[in-house]
Amino acid sequence: MLRRFVGSMAVLCLCVGLTLAADKKDTTATKDTKGAKDKKGQKATITKVDRKNRTVTVRMPGKDGKSETRTFRLTEEVRMLDSTGRAVAIDVFQSGDEVLVFEAEGKLKELHKNKGGKTGAKEKSGTEKKPGGSK
């Protein structure tokens, strides 16, 4: 009976220790990825994508409210996501795309493609198809 009790306590201690270790690991991972997600992304429009030099140039509102052009280097740490939230390559982004820019300390952290796609895409599709058409 004593042998069973000691064995059960050892297993219980092992399980509790593993659970606490897993919880600690999850909270550190959350802190690392939360940086860009806690802050709201800034809306911007891509003006140039340089695949060779791995840079992207965007036009976004500045601190004074006026529009400014900024160029970001696409490092290995930058996460690029499409409108559905899947990780994508730089090839998905084109000049004229609306994006959300997440930056920290002046460096690009994440680039999210907006669901709207290109700027003015709705206006173009609306003018091409007129209701009533020609008879």
Number of C-alpha atoms within 10 A of each C-alpha: 6 7 7 9 9 11 11 12 11 11 11 11 11 11 12 11 11 11 11 11 11 11 10 11 10 11 10 11 10 10 9 9 11 11 13 16 11 9 11 11 16 14 17 24 22 24 17 17 20 15 11 6 9 12 16 22 18 24 18 20 14 12 8 7 8 8 12 13 14 14 16 16 14 21 12 7 9 15 17 20 21 18 13 10 11 10 13 14 10 17 9 11 23 17 16 19 22 24 27 19 21 23 19 11 6 8 14 20 22 19 24 23 25 20 12 13 17 18 16 12 12 11 9 10 10 10 9 8 9 9 8 6 6 5 3
